[in-house]
């Protein structure tokens, strides 16, 4: 089932997600719905807060990046078919040089900006079968995971921009929160009047 994606301005995007247990209600169908929602919107990652749930769950599929001609064959191999569910994730360490990459977000359509992040992460998480995993990722893979991880921490990529960039995109963000944007996937916009 395709779920509506929560738009910028909704308070759920600012909540730090809560850990869940393997008994979380309808977890398998929630994960299935999240995959379907993400693919329908042509995303490479989706976090539970983006569908209105303040829990520590996100998923990533970097396969679309494998088509990038600027990548080395090794990078393409790493990205192609990387499809994972992250539950109750904790980034243990971020290392390496910071590098900039143009990021976007399904909750913030038509806004793309360069964001600097460290190159390598070590992350501990549970997969969809609640098997505990600690792994290190680097490059684009690490970046997609960092972006989705930020969502479960209540952080958006626009928070990482300079004051000047934030001022330049302020009216576009305001329009998104008011629903004054056209997208080709389902979205739910904050109810400004009710203060939601």
Phi and psi restraints in degrees (value plus and minus 20) as a CYANA .aco file:
   2 UNK   PHI    -102.8   -62.8
   2 UNK   PSI     104.7   144.7
   3 UNK   PHI    -119.9   -79.9
   3 UNK   PSI     133.4   173.4
   4 UNK   PHI     -92.6   -52.6
   4 UNK   PSI     121.4   161.4
   5 UNK   PHI    -110.3   -70.3
   5 UNK   PSI     112.1   152.1
   6 UNK   PHI     -92.9   -52.9
   6 UNK   PSI     110.2   150.2
   7 UNK   PHI    -105.8   -65.8
   7 UNK   PSI     135.5   175.5
   8 UNK   PHI     -66.4   -26.4
   8 UNK   PSI     118.4   158.4
   9 UNK   PHI      86.1   126.1
   9 UNK   PSI     -38.5     1.5
  10 UNK   PHI     -98.9   -58.9
  10 UNK   PSI     112.2   152.2
  11 UNK   PHI     -79.7   -39.7
  11 UNK   PSI     -43.3    -3.3
  12 UNK   PHI     -82.1   -42.1
  12 UNK   PSI     -47.1    -7.1
  13 UNK   PHI     -93.0   -53.0
  13 UNK   PSI     -30.8     9.2
  14 UNK   PHI    -124.9   -84.9
  14 UNK   PSI     -18.9    21.1
  15 UNK   PHI    -108.3   -68.3
  15 UNK   PSI     121.4   161.4
  16 UNK   PHI     -97.7   -57.7
  16 UNK   PSI     105.5   145.5
  17 UNK   PHI     -87.1   -47.1
  17 UNK   PSI     130.9   170.9
  18 UNK   PHI    -116.6   -76.6
  18 UNK   PSI     125.6   165.6
  19 UNK   PHI     -81.6   -41.6
  19 UNK   PSI     131.0   171.0
  20 UNK   PHI    -143.0  -103.0
  20 UNK   PSI     141.5   181.5
  21 UNK   PHI    -123.6   -83.6
  21 UNK   PSI     149.8   189.8
  22 UNK   PHI     -87.0   -47.0
  22 UNK   PSI     -32.3     7.7
  23 UNK   PHI    -111.1   -71.1
  23 UNK   PSI     -10.0    30.0
  24 UNK   PHI     -74.7   -34.7
  24 UNK   PSI     112.8   152.8
  25 UNK   PHI     -75.5   -35.5
  25 UNK   PSI     108.1   148.1
  26 UNK   PHI      33.5    73.5
  26 UNK   PSI      19.2    59.2
  27 UNK   PHI     -79.7   -39.7
  27 UNK   PSI     -65.2   -25.2
  28 UNK   PHI     -81.2   -41.2
  28 UNK   PSI     -62.2   -22.2
  29 UNK   PHI     -93.4   -53.4
  29 UNK   PSI     -51.6   -11.6
  30 UNK   PHI     -81.2   -41.2
  30 UNK   PSI     -67.6   -27.6
  31 UNK   PHI     -82.5   -42.5
  31 UNK   PSI     -63.3   -23.3
  32 UNK   PHI     -80.2   -40.2
  32 UNK   PSI     -63.7   -23.7
  33 UNK   PHI     -84.8   -44.8
  33 UNK   PSI     -56.6   -16.6
  34 UNK   PHI     -86.1   -46.1
  34 UNK   PSI     -62.0   -22.0
  35 UNK   PHI     -78.9   -38.9
  35 UNK   PSI     -67.9   -27.9
  36 UNK   PHI     -81.6   -41.6
  36 UNK   PSI     -61.4   -21.4
  37 UNK   PHI     -84.0   -44.0
  37 UNK   PSI     -65.5   -25.5
  38 UNK   PHI     -83.6   -43.6
  38 UNK   PSI     -66.7   -26.7
  39 UNK   PHI     -85.1   -45.1
  39 UNK   PSI     -58.3   -18.3
  40 UNK   PHI     -80.6   -40.6
  40 UNK   PSI     -52.1   -12.1
  41 UNK   PHI    -115.5   -75.5
  41 UNK   PSI     -13.4    26.6
  42 UNK   PHI      38.2    78.2
  42 UNK   PSI      19.1    59.1
  43 UNK   PHI    -112.7   -72.7
  43 UNK   PSI     146.7   186.7
  44 UNK   PHI    -133.0   -93.0
  44 UNK   PSI     -22.7    17.3
  45 UNK   PHI    -181.1  -141.1
  45 UNK   PSI     133.6   173.6
  46 UNK   PHI    -173.0  -133.0
  46 UNK   PSI     113.8   153.8
  47 UNK   PHI    -132.1   -92.1
  47 UNK   PSI     130.1   170.1
  48 UNK   PHI     -73.5   -33.5
  48 UNK   PSI     -59.4   -19.4
  49 UNK   PHI     -77.4   -37.4
  49 UNK   PSI     -46.8    -6.8
  50 UNK   PHI     -92.9   -52.9
  50 UNK   PSI     -30.4     9.6
  51 UNK   PHI    -136.2   -96.2
  51 UNK   PSI      -3.0    37.0
  52 UNK   PHI      74.2   114.2
  52 UNK   PSI     -12.3    27.7
  53 UNK   PHI    -132.2   -92.2
  53 UNK   PSI      95.5   135.5
  54 UNK   PHI    -102.3   -62.3
  54 UNK   PSI      44.2    84.2
  55 UNK   PHI    -146.0  -106.0
  55 UNK   PSI     142.7   182.7
  56 UNK   PHI    -108.9   -68.9
  56 UNK   PSI      57.6    97.6
  57 UNK   PHI    -165.1  -125.1
  57 UNK   PSI     107.7   147.7
  58 UNK   PHI    -169.0  -129.0
  58 UNK   PSI     142.8   182.8
  59 UNK   PHI    -156.5  -116.5
  59 UNK   PSI     136.2   176.2
  60 UNK   PHI    -160.8  -120.8
  60 UNK   PSI     116.4   156.4
  61 UNK   PHI    -159.7  -119.7
  61 UNK   PSI      84.5   124.5
  62 UNK   PHI    -110.6   -70.6
  62 UNK   PSI     -11.9    28.1
  63 UNK   PHI     -70.1   -30.1
  63 UNK   PSI     -62.8   -22.8
  64 UNK   PHI     -77.5   -37.5
  64 UNK   PSI     -49.5    -9.5
  65 UNK   PHI     -88.7   -48.7
  65 UNK   PSI     -41.4    -1.4
  66 UNK   PHI     -85.5   -45.5
  66 UNK   PSI     -35.1     4.9
  67 UNK   PHI    -103.0   -63.0
  67 UNK   PSI     -24.5    15.5
  68 UNK   PHI     -90.9   -50.9
  68 UNK   PSI     100.0   140.0
  69 UNK   PHI     -90.0   -50.0
  69 UNK   PSI     -36.2     3.8
  70 UNK   PHI    -100.2   -60.2
  70 UNK   PSI     -27.4    12.6
  71 UNK   PHI    -109.7   -69.7
  71 UNK   PSI     133.0   173.0
  72 UNK   PHI     -94.5   -54.5
  72 UNK   PSI     140.7   180.7
  73 UNK   PHI     -76.9   -36.9
  73 UNK   PSI     -56.0   -16.0
  74 UNK   PHI     -84.9   -44.9
  74 UNK   PSI     -64.4   -24.4
  75 UNK   PHI     -82.9   -42.9
  75 UNK   PSI     -62.0   -22.0
  76 UNK   PHI     -80.3   -40.3
  76 UNK   PSI     -63.4   -23.4
  77 UNK   PHI     -81.5   -41.5
  77 UNK   PSI     -60.7   -20.7
  78 UNK   PHI     -84.4   -44.4
  78 UNK   PSI     -61.5   -21.5
  79 UNK   PHI     -99.2   -59.2
  79 UNK   PSI     -52.5   -12.5
  80 UNK   PHI     -89.5   -49.5
  80 UNK   PSI      98.4   138.4
  81 UNK   PHI      62.9   102.9
  81 UNK   PSI     -15.4    24.6
  82 UNK   PHI     -96.3   -56.3
  82 UNK   PSI      86.2   126.2
  83 UNK   PHI    -157.1  -117.1
  83 UNK   PSI      89.0   129.0
  84 UNK   PHI    -160.2  -120.2
  84 UNK   PSI     131.9   171.9
  85 UNK   PHI    -125.2   -85.2
  85 UNK   PSI     114.2   154.2
  86 UNK   PHI    -138.7   -98.7
  86 UNK   PSI      98.6   138.6
  87 UNK   PHI    -138.8   -98.8
  87 UNK   PSI     115.6   155.6
  88 UNK   PHI      32.2    72.2
  88 UNK   PSI      22.0    62.0
  89 UNK   PHI     -90.9   -50.9
  89 UNK   PSI     126.7   166.7
  90 UNK   PHI    -155.6  -115.6
  90 UNK   PSI     102.9   142.9
  91 UNK   PHI     -98.3   -58.3
  91 UNK   PSI      99.5   139.5
  92 UNK   PHI    -102.7   -62.7
  92 UNK   PSI     -54.0   -14.0
  93 UNK   PHI    -178.5  -138.5
  93 UNK   PSI     122.4   162.4
  94 UNK   PHI    -144.4  -104.4
  94 UNK   PSI     102.6   142.6
  95 UNK   PHI    -154.3  -114.3
  95 UNK   PSI     158.4   198.4
  96 UNK   PHI      67.7   107.7
  96 UNK   PSI    -199.0  -159.0
  97 UNK   PHI     -96.1   -56.1
  97 UNK   PSI     124.6   164.6
  98 UNK   PHI     -96.5   -56.5
  98 UNK   PSI     120.3   160.3
  99 UNK   PHI    -161.7  -121.7
  99 UNK   PSI     131.1   171.1
 100 UNK   PHI    -115.8   -75.8
 100 UNK   PSI     124.4   164.4
 101 UNK   PHI    -169.4  -129.4
 101 UNK   PSI     124.7   164.7
 102 UNK   PHI     -97.4   -57.4
 102 UNK   PSI      91.9   131.9
 103 UNK   PHI    -129.0   -89.0
 103 UNK   PSI     132.2   172.2
 104 UNK   PHI    -155.6  -115.6
 104 UNK   PSI     159.3   199.3
 105 UNK   PHI    -174.3  -134.3
 105 UNK   PSI     117.3   157.3
 106 UNK   PHI     -82.8   -42.8
 106 UNK   PSI     -46.8    -6.8
 107 UNK   PHI    -101.1   -61.1
 107 UNK   PSI     -31.6     8.4
 108 UNK   PHI    -150.3  -110.3
 108 UNK   PSI      46.7    86.7
 109 UNK   PHI     -82.7   -42.7
 109 UNK   PSI     128.0   168.0
 110 UNK   PHI      44.6    84.6
 110 UNK   PSI      -2.6    37.4
 111 UNK   PHI    -139.9   -99.9
 111 UNK   PSI     100.5   140.5
 112 UNK   PHI    -152.6  -112.6
 112 UNK   PSI     113.2   153.2
 113 UNK   PHI    -165.5  -125.5
 113 UNK   PSI     135.9   175.9
 114 UNK   PHI     -94.1   -54.1
 114 UNK   PSI     109.8   149.8
 115 UNK   PHI    -145.5  -105.5
 115 UNK   PSI     114.8   154.8
 116 UNK   PHI    -114.4   -74.4
 116 UNK   PSI     112.0   152.0
 117 UNK   PHI    -161.4  -121.4
 117 UNK   PSI     137.1   177.1
 118 UNK   PHI     -88.8   -48.8
 118 UNK   PSI     134.1   174.1
 119 UNK   PHI     -95.5   -55.5
 119 UNK   PSI     -53.3   -13.3
 120 UNK   PHI    -148.5  -108.5
 120 UNK   PSI     119.3   159.3
 121 UNK   PHI    -149.3  -109.3
 121 UNK   PSI     131.7   171.7
 122 UNK   PHI    -137.6   -97.6
 122 UNK   PSI     107.4   147.4
 123 UNK   PHI    -153.5  -113.5
 123 UNK   PSI     119.5   159.5
 124 UNK   PHI    -130.5   -90.5
 124 UNK   PSI     113.4   153.4
 125 UNK   PHI    -177.8  -137.8
 125 UNK   PSI     150.7   190.7
 126 UNK   PHI    -127.5   -87.5
 126 UNK   PSI     122.2   162.2
 127 UNK   PHI    -105.3   -65.3
 127 UNK   PSI    -194.3  -154.3
 128 UNK   PHI     -86.2   -46.2
 128 UNK   PSI     -36.3     3.7
 129 UNK   PHI    -116.4   -76.4
 129 UNK   PSI     -10.5    29.5
 130 UNK   PHI      40.4    80.4
 130 UNK   PSI      16.5    56.5
 131 UNK   PHI    -109.5   -69.5
 131 UNK   PSI     109.3   149.3
 132 UNK   PHI    -100.8   -60.8
 132 UNK   PSI     113.2   153.2
 133 UNK   PHI    -153.7  -113.7
 133 UNK   PSI     117.5   157.5
 134 UNK   PHI    -141.0  -101.0
 134 UNK   PSI     105.2   145.2
 135 UNK   PHI    -165.4  -125.4
 135 UNK   PSI     137.8   177.8
 136 UNK   PHI    -132.8   -92.8
 136 UNK   PSI     120.4   160.4
 137 UNK   PHI    -154.5  -114.5
 137 UNK   PSI     132.9   172.9
 138 UNK   PHI    -158.6  -118.6
 138 UNK   PSI     156.0   196.0
 139 UNK   PHI      41.9    81.9
 139 UNK   PSI    -161.2  -121.2
 140 UNK   PHI     -82.8   -42.8
 140 UNK   PSI     -54.6   -14.6
 141 UNK   PHI     -79.9   -39.9
 141 UNK   PSI     -68.2   -28.2
 142 UNK   PHI     -81.2   -41.2
 142 UNK   PSI     -60.4   -20.4
 143 UNK   PHI     -83.6   -43.6
 143 UNK   PSI     -65.5   -25.5
 144 UNK   PHI     -82.7   -42.7
 144 UNK   PSI     -61.9   -21.9
 145 UNK   PHI     -84.1   -44.1
 145 UNK   PSI     -64.4   -24.4
 146 UNK   PHI     -79.3   -39.3
 146 UNK   PSI     -62.2   -22.2
 147 UNK   PHI     -81.7   -41.7
 147 UNK   PSI     -67.4   -27.4
 148 UNK   PHI     -89.5   -49.5
 148 UNK   PSI     -57.3   -17.3
 149 UNK   PHI     -80.1   -40.1
 149 UNK   PSI     -61.0   -21.0
 150 UNK   PHI     -75.1   -35.1
 150 UNK   PSI     -58.6   -18.6
 151 UNK   PHI     -77.8   -37.8
 151 UNK   PSI     -60.7   -20.7
 152 UNK   PHI     -98.1   -58.1
 152 UNK   PSI     -26.0    14.0
 153 UNK   PHI    -122.3   -82.3
 153 UNK   PSI     -16.5    23.5
 154 UNK   PHI      58.2    98.2
 154 UNK   PSI       1.7    41.7
 155 UNK   PHI    -133.4   -93.4
 155 UNK   PSI     118.6   158.6
 156 UNK   PHI    -131.9   -91.9
 156 UNK   PSI     135.6   175.6
 157 UNK   PHI     -81.3   -41.3
 157 UNK   PSI     -47.7    -7.7
 158 UNK   PHI     -87.2   -47.2
 158 UNK   PSI     -41.1    -1.1
 159 UNK   PHI     -86.5   -46.5
 159 UNK   PSI     -41.7    -1.7
 160 UNK   PHI    -111.9   -71.9
 160 UNK   PSI     -16.9    23.1
 161 UNK   PHI    -106.0   -66.0
 161 UNK   PSI     141.0   181.0
 162 UNK   PHI     -88.3   -48.3
 162 UNK   PSI     141.2   181.2
 163 UNK   PHI     -76.8   -36.8
 163 UNK   PSI     -59.8   -19.8
 164 UNK   PHI     -83.1   -43.1
 164 UNK   PSI     -68.8   -28.8
 165 UNK   PHI     -79.7   -39.7
 165 UNK   PSI     -61.3   -21.3
 166 UNK   PHI     -80.8   -40.8
 166 UNK   PSI     -60.7   -20.7
 167 UNK   PHI     -85.5   -45.5
 167 UNK   PSI     -58.7   -18.7
 168 UNK   PHI     -86.8   -46.8
 168 UNK   PSI     -49.4    -9.4
 169 UNK   PHI    -123.1   -83.1
 169 UNK   PSI     -17.5    22.5
 170 UNK   PHI     -75.1   -35.1
 170 UNK   PSI     -65.9   -25.9
 171 UNK   PHI     -89.3   -49.3
 171 UNK   PSI     -53.4   -13.4
 172 UNK   PHI     -86.8   -46.8
 172 UNK   PSI     -60.4   -20.4
 173 UNK   PHI     -84.6   -44.6
 173 UNK   PSI     -60.2   -20.2
 174 UNK   PHI     -81.7   -41.7
 174 UNK   PSI     -62.9   -22.9
 175 UNK   PHI     -82.1   -42.1
 175 UNK   PSI     -59.6   -19.6
 176 UNK   PHI     -81.9   -41.9
 176 UNK   PSI     -66.3   -26.3
 177 UNK   PHI     -86.0   -46.0
 177 UNK   PSI     -42.9    -2.9
 178 UNK   PHI    -112.5   -72.5
 178 UNK   PSI     -19.8    20.2
 179 UNK   PHI      59.7    99.7
 179 UNK   PSI      -5.8    34.2
 180 UNK   PHI    -110.1   -70.1
 180 UNK   PSI      42.5    82.5
 181 UNK   PHI    -175.3  -135.3
 181 UNK   PSI     127.8   167.8
 182 UNK   PHI    -126.0   -86.0
 182 UNK   PSI     107.5   147.5
 183 UNK   PHI    -153.4  -113.4
 183 UNK   PSI     137.9   177.9
 184 UNK   PHI    -121.1   -81.1
 184 UNK   PSI       6.2    46.2
 185 UNK   PHI    -160.5  -120.5
 185 UNK   PSI     143.4   183.4
 186 UNK   PHI     -89.2   -49.2
 186 UNK   PSI     114.0   154.0
 187 UNK   PHI    -152.9  -112.9
 187 UNK   PSI     133.7   173.7
 188 UNK   PHI    -139.9   -99.9
 188 UNK   PSI     106.1   146.1
 189 UNK   PHI    -121.5   -81.5
 189 UNK   PSI     130.1   170.1
 190 UNK   PHI     -83.6   -43.6
 190 UNK   PSI     127.1   167.1
 191 UNK   PHI    -110.0   -70.0
 191 UNK   PSI      71.8   111.8
 192 UNK   PHI     -79.1   -39.1
 192 UNK   PSI     -62.2   -22.2
 193 UNK   PHI     -82.4   -42.4
 193 UNK   PSI     -57.2   -17.2
 194 UNK   PHI    -104.0   -64.0
 194 UNK   PSI     -25.4    14.6
 195 UNK   PHI      52.0    92.0
 195 UNK   PSI       5.9    45.9
